[in-house]
Amino acid sequence: MYRDKMEELKKWKNSSNRKPLIIRGARQVGKTWLMKEFGKEYYEKCAYINFDDNTRMNKLFEEDFDLNKIIQGLKIESGVNIEPENTLIILDEIQETPKALKALKYFFENANQYHIVSAGSLLGVAIHEGTSFPVGKVDFLDLEPLSFFEFMQALGENDLLQILKNNDFDMLNVFNNKLKEYLKLYYYIGGMPEAVSSYIENKDLLEVRKIQKKLLDAYEQDFSKHAPSNIVPRIRQLWNNIPTQLAKENKKFIYGLVREGARAREYEIALSWLIDCGLVYQINRVNNSKVPLSAYQDFNAFKLYLLDVGLLSAMAGIDAKTLLEGNEIFEEFKGSLTEQYVLCQLKQCTELDVFYWTSNTGMAEIDFITQIGKNNVPIEVKASENLQAKSIKSFIQKYNTKINVRTSMSNYRKEESIINIPLYLIGNIEKIIK
């Protein structure tokens, strides 16, 4: 299973200004696999150390920051003779030993000849709990679930993937129906590596759903294990309410739907916890289309999405027949799945900051808006081939935007003011526009 982030790891390895690297991401998105595969492919040796429930490593880093002693200890623990010129040091679940996290600073300042990559599922949460964090002394890489492009590659559809990545619109039109079937399959399976691997091996969608449910259970157990006990109920309430919020026509997050009479201040810490874990994306409203968009955020109005479209379909209880064959239940929820899918592709395939826009009256809404180059680009999401686009037309009229995108099940087409990008191609939005 190939991950596009491998290219970034190769650049990191060869960088003249390389710092110890921290890979951030939610549980089970493939951080350990990526680090080990990187070490196997691009280094002679790989010294892997897991800090989870590892008292020896706690003691090793408890003493002081004598880097020679630490390297000696890592050699013994991993069973690998660590040599800076040919060994990748992998420190997994590093948040379990906060002083190991702090030690990365000293490796950067005093022993930068060593290639160190680390990862932690709850690193975003860990750094808020009094941990001395090596700000400016480390590089970061964020890992999300597999994108639709990576999913196609995992399924062995390399020829289809090639025409997708090359924006070969003529060939895409020929294979449009086949790509739409793969897209529906991705809505169900999503990009969690274990779910994708299971489908590749067994072609059993019921087994995929069991794996997704197990992952969702594991996340809920993490709430109890790692979060302060007084906010655990609120974390659960927010988490379990996301499908309900996304099923609404107006997807702005409303605390009153979590619990009657609920107020934002009661849930601020719980929400931050979910975001820091990498389990949830918060997309804020903007009230203008000036550059930069980030200056026009309304922090009191936002939408919440899960990290993966397959997990959303699992939480919503959508079965394979509903999704792949379509029926009334799917018709009601397909808008939510499609919007979740588009947001995930923007996060997985680009570095773009993503917002959404509504008019002051609330009569018009643009699902997403982002800045590409010097242009603010509104993105209207359509779950089917219905190309009525009243909101985006009123937005164009109001702000006179030069580049406007509608993404739908229809083929690529360029109209007078709107570019229609097929949903299966939205991860390539930057390349298409540039």
C-alpha positions in Angstrom: 0.0 0.0 0.0 1.7 3.2 -1.2 1.3 6.5 0.6 2.0 9.8 -1.1 3.6 11.2 2.0 6.6 8.9 1.2 7.7 11.6 -1.2 7.8 14.2 1.6 9.8 11.8 3.7 12.4 11.4 0.9 12.7 15.2 0.7 13.1 15.3 4.5 15.9 12.7 4.4 17.9 14.7 1.8 17.3 18.2 3.3 20.3 20.2 4.3 18.3 21.7 7.1 16.8 18.4 8.4 15.4 18.4 11.9 14.0 15.5 13.9 10.6 14.7 12.4 7.3 14.2 14.2 4.5 12.5 12.2 1.1 13.5 13.6 -2.2 11.8 13.0 -5.1 10.0 14.6 -4.9 6.4 15.8 -4.7 3.8 13.0 -4.0 6.1 10.0 -0.8 4.3 9.2 1.9 6.2 11.0 3.9 3.2 12.2 3.7 1.4 8.8 4.8 4.5 7.0 7.9 5.0 9.2 8.9 1.4 9.0 8.4 1.2 5.2 10.4 4.4 4.8 13.3 2.9 6.9 13.2 -0.3 4.9 13.2 1.4 1.5 15.7 4.2 2.0 18.1 3.2 4.8 20.5 0.3 5.4 19.3 -0.1 8.9 16.2 0.8 10.9 16.2 1.1 14.8 12.5 0.9 15.9 11.6 1.7 19.5 8.0 1.8 20.8 7.5 3.9 23.9 4.0 2.6 24.7 4.1 1.0 28.2 7.9 0.9 28.0 9.4 1.5 31.5 13.0 1.1 30.2 12.7 4.1 27.9 11.1 6.1 30.6 14.2 5.5 32.8 16.6 6.1 29.9 15.2 9.6 29.3 14.6 10.4 33.0 18.3 10.7 33.9 19.5 13.6 31.8 20.0 14.5 28.1 23.4 12.8 27.6 22.9 12.0 23.9 25.7 9.4 23.9 24.0 7.5 26.7 20.6 7.8 25.0 22.0 6.5 21.6 23.6 3.6 23.5 20.3 2.8 25.2 18.4 3.0 21.9 21.0 0.6 20.3 20.3 -1.9 23.2 16.6 -1.5 23.0 16.3 -1.9 19.3 19.0 -4.5 18.8 20.5 -2.4 16.0 23.9 -0.8 15.8 22.9 2.8 15.1 25.2 4.7 12.7 24.2 8.2 11.8 25.0 7.9 8.1 22.9 4.8 7.4 20.3 4.3 10.2 16.8 5.6 10.6 15.8 5.9 14.3 12.0 5.5 14.8 10.5 6.6 18.1 6.9 5.4 18.1 4.2 6.6 20.5 6.7 9.2 21.7 4.1 11.1 23.7 4.2 8.3 26.3 7.6 9.6 27.4 7.4 13.4 27.4 11.2 13.8 28.1 11.9 11.9 24.9 9.9 14.5 23.1 12.0 17.2 24.8 15.2 15.4 23.8 14.5 16.0 20.1 15.6 19.6 20.7 19.0 18.4 21.9 19.4 16.0 19.0 18.7 18.9 16.6 21.2 21.3 18.4 24.0 18.9 19.2 23.6 15.7 17.2 21.8 16.5 14.0 23.7 13.8 12.1 21.2 11.3 13.3 18.0 10.7 11.3 15.1 10.6 13.8 11.5 10.2 12.9 8.8 9.9 15.6 5.1 9.5 15.9 2.3 9.8 18.4 -1.5 9.3 18.1 -2.4 11.8 20.8 0.5 14.2 20.3 -1.7 17.2 19.9 -3.3 16.5 23.3 -0.1 15.5 25.0 1.6 18.9 24.2 -1.2 20.7 26.1 -0.5 19.0 29.4 2.5 20.8 30.6 4.9 19.0 28.3 8.1 20.9 27.3 7.7 20.9 23.5 10.7 21.5 21.2 9.2 24.4 19.3 11.2 25.3 16.2 13.5 22.3 16.7 11.4 19.7 14.9 9.8 19.2 11.5 6.2 18.0 11.2 4.3 15.8 8.8 0.6 15.3 9.1 -0.8 11.9 8.0 -4.5 11.4 7.2 -6.4 8.3 6.0 -5.8 7.2 2.4 -7.1 9.7 -0.2 -9.3 8.5 -3.1 -6.2 8.5 -5.3 -4.3 6.3 -2.8 -7.3 4.1 -2.5 -7.3 3.5 -6.3 -3.6 2.7 -6.2 -4.2 0.2 -3.4 -6.8 -1.5 -5.4 -4.3 -1.9 -8.3 -6.1 0.5 -10.6 -2.9 2.2 -11.7 -4.0 3.0 -15.3 -7.2 4.7 -14.0 -5.1 6.5 -11.4 -2.8 7.7 -14.2 -5.6 9.4 -16.2 -6.9 10.9 -12.9 -3.5 12.4 -12.0 -2.9 13.6 -15.5 -6.3 15.3 -15.8 -6.9 13.4 -19.0 -10.5 14.6 -19.4 -11.3 12.7 -22.6 -10.3 9.4 -21.1 -12.1 10.3 -17.8 -15.3 10.8 -19.7 -14.9 7.3 -21.3 -14.5 5.7 -17.8 -16.8 8.1 -15.9 -19.3 5.3 -14.8 -16.5 3.0 -13.6 -15.0 5.8 -11.6 -18.3 6.7 -10.0 -18.7 3.1 -8.9 -15.2 3.2 -7.2 -16.2 6.5 -5.6 -19.3 4.9 -4.0 -17.2 2.1 -2.8 -14.8 4.6 -1.3 -17.7 6.4 0.5 -18.3 3.0 2.2 -14.8 1.8 2.8 -13.1 5.2 3.3 -9.3 5.5 3.8 -8.5 3.8 7.1 -5.6 1.5 6.1 -7.0 -1.6 8.0 -10.4 -1.2 6.3 -8.8 -0.8 2.9 -6.4 -3.8 3.4 -9.3 -6.0 4.5 -11.3 -5.2 1.4 -8.4 -5.9 -0.9 -7.8 -9.3 0.8 -11.4 -10.5 1.3 -13.7 -8.3 -0.8 -16.1 -8.5 2.1 -17.9 -5.3 2.9 -19.4 -6.7 6.1 -15.9 -7.3 7.4 -14.9 -3.8 6.5 -17.8 -2.5 8.6 -16.8 -4.6 11.6 -13.3 -3.1 11.4 -14.7 0.4 11.2 -16.9 -0.2 14.2 -13.9 -1.6 16.1 -11.9 1.6 15.3 -14.8 3.8 16.5 -14.9 1.8 19.7 -11.2 2.2 20.1 -11.5 6.0 19.7 -14.2 6.0 22.4 -11.9 4.0 24.7 -9.2 6.6 24.1 -11.6 9.3 25.4 -11.8 7.5 28.8 -8.1 6.6 28.8 -6.5 9.9 27.9 -9.0 12.8 28.4 -9.7 14.4 31.8 -12.6 12.4 33.3 -14.8 15.5 33.7 -14.9 16.2 30.0 -15.2 12.6 28.7 -19.1 12.7 28.6 -19.0 15.9 26.6 -16.4 14.5 24.2 -18.7 11.5 23.6 -21.7 13.8 23.1 -19.9 15.9 20.5 -18.4 12.9 18.7 -21.6 10.9 18.4 -23.6 14.0 17.3 -21.6 14.8 14.2 -23.6 12.6 11.8 -26.8 14.3 13.0 -25.3 17.7 12.5 -24.1 16.8 8.9 -27.5 15.3 8.0 -29.1 18.8 8.4 -29.6 21.0 5.3 -27.8 23.8 7.1 -24.7 22.0 8.4 -23.5 24.8 10.8 -22.8 23.1 14.2 -25.6 23.8 16.7 -24.8 22.9 20.3 -28.6 22.7 21.1 -28.7 19.5 19.0 -26.0 17.9 21.2 -28.0 18.6 24.4 -31.0 20.8 24.9 -29.9 24.1 26.4 -26.2 23.4 25.7 -23.8 26.4 25.4 -20.5 26.6 23.5 -18.4 27.3 26.6 -19.4 24.0 28.1 -17.9 22.1 25.1 -14.9 24.2 24.2 -12.3 21.9 25.9 -14.0 18.8 24.6 -14.0 20.2 21.0 -10.3 21.1 21.3 -9.5 17.6 22.5 -11.2 16.0 19.4 -9.5 18.4 17.0 -6.0 17.9 18.7 -6.5 14.1 18.4 -6.9 14.5 14.6 -10.4 12.9 14.8 -12.3 16.0 13.8 -11.9 18.8 11.3 -13.4 22.2 12.2 -14.3 24.4 9.2 -15.0 28.0 10.1 -17.4 30.4 8.4 -16.0 33.5 6.6 -18.2 36.5 6.1 -16.3 38.0 3.1 -14.3 36.9 0.1 -11.3 39.2 0.5 -7.7 37.9 0.8 -6.6 36.5 3.2 -9.7 34.5 4.0 -8.4 33.7 7.5 -8.8 37.4 8.5 -12.6 37.1 7.9 -13.3 34.0 10.0 -16.4 33.9 12.3 -15.1 31.6 15.1 -18.7 31.2 16.5 -20.0 29.6 13.3 -18.4 26.4 12.1 -19.0 22.9 10.7 -17.5 19.7 12.0 -16.4 16.7 9.9 -14.9 13.4 10.8 -11.4 12.4 9.7 -12.8 9.8 7.3 -15.8 9.3 5.0 -16.0 5.6 5.7 -16.2 6.2 9.4 -19.0 8.6 8.9 -21.0 6.1 6.9 -20.3 3.5 9.6 -21.5 5.9 12.4 -24.6 6.8 10.3 -25.4 3.1 9.9 -25.4 3.1 6.1 -25.2 -0.5 4.9 -23.5 -1.6 1.6 -26.7 -2.2 -0.3 -28.0 1.3 0.6 -24.8 3.0 -0.5 -23.9 1.0 -3.6 -27.5 0.5 -5.0 -29.0 3.7 -3.7 -32.4 4.0 -2.0 -34.3 6.6 0.0 -32.0 6.4 3.0 -29.0 7.0 0.8 -30.8 9.9 -1.0 -31.3 11.6 2.4 -27.7 11.2 3.5 -25.7 11.3 0.3 -25.2 15.0 0.5 -23.5 14.7 3.9 -21.3 11.8 2.7 -20.3 13.8 -0.4 -19.5 16.9 1.5 -17.5 14.9 4.0 -15.6 13.2 1.1 -14.8 16.5 -0.6 -13.4 18.0 2.7 -11.3 14.9 3.3 -9.8 15.1 -0.2 -8.9 18.8 0.2 -7.2 17.9 3.5 -5.5 14.7 2.2 -4.3 15.9 -1.2 -3.6 19.6 -0.6 -2.2 22.1 2.0 -5.1 24.5 1.4 -6.8 26.3 4.3 -10.6 25.5 3.9 -13.5 27.6 5.1 -17.2 28.0 4.2 -19.4 31.0 3.4 -23.0 31.9 4.1 -24.8 35.1 3.3 -25.8 37.3 6.3 -29.4 36.3 5.7 -28.5 32.6 5.6 -30.3 32.2 2.3 -27.2 31.3 0.3 -24.3 29.0 1.3 -21.0 28.0 -0.3 -20.0 24.5 1.0 -16.3 25.4 1.0 -14.0 28.3 0.0 -10.3 28.3 -0.2 -7.4 30.4 -1.6 -5.5 29.0 -4.6 -2.7 31.3 -5.7 -4.1 34.8 -5.6 -7.7 33.8 -6.0 -10.4 32.9 -3.6 -12.1 29.9 -5.0 -15.7 29.0 -3.9 -16.5 25.2 -4.1 -20.1 24.1 -4.4 -20.6 20.4 -3.7 -23.3 18.4 -5.6 -24.0 14.8 -4.6 -25.6 13.9 -8.0 -25.6 15.3 -11.5 -28.1 18.1 -10.7 -26.1 21.1 -11.7 -28.4 23.9 -10.4 -26.1 26.3 -8.7 -28.1 29.2 -7.2 -25.8 29.8 -4.3 -22.6 29.9 -6.3 -24.2 32.2 -8.9 -25.3 34.7 -6.2 -21.8 34.5 -4.7 -20.2 35.3 -8.0 -22.6 38.2 -8.5 -21.7 39.5 -5.0 -17.9 39.1 -5.1 -17.1 38.9 -8.8 -14.8 35.9 -8.2 -12.8 34.8 -11.3 -12.5 31.1 -10.6 -15.5 29.2 -9.3 -15.8 25.4 -8.8 -18.7 23.1 -8.7 -17.9 19.4 -8.0 -20.5 16.8 -8.9 -20.9 13.3 -10.5 -20.9 15.0 -13.9 -18.0 15.1 -16.3 -15.4 17.9 -16.4 -16.7 21.0 -18.2 -15.8 24.7 -18.2 -18.7 27.1 -18.4 -18.6 30.9 -18.6 -18.0 31.4 -14.9 -18.0 27.9 -13.3 -15.7 24.9 -13.7 -17.3 21.6 -13.1 -14.8 19.1 -11.6 -15.9 15.5 -11.2 -16.0 14.4 -7.6 -13.4 11.7 -8.2 -11.0 14.4 -9.4 -11.5 17.0 -6.7 -8.1 16.1 -5.0 -6.5 17.5 -8.1 -8.2 20.9 -7.8 -4.9 22.9 -7.5 -3.4 21.4 -10.6 -6.7 21.8 -12.6 -7.0 25.5 -11.7 -3.3 26.3 -12.1 
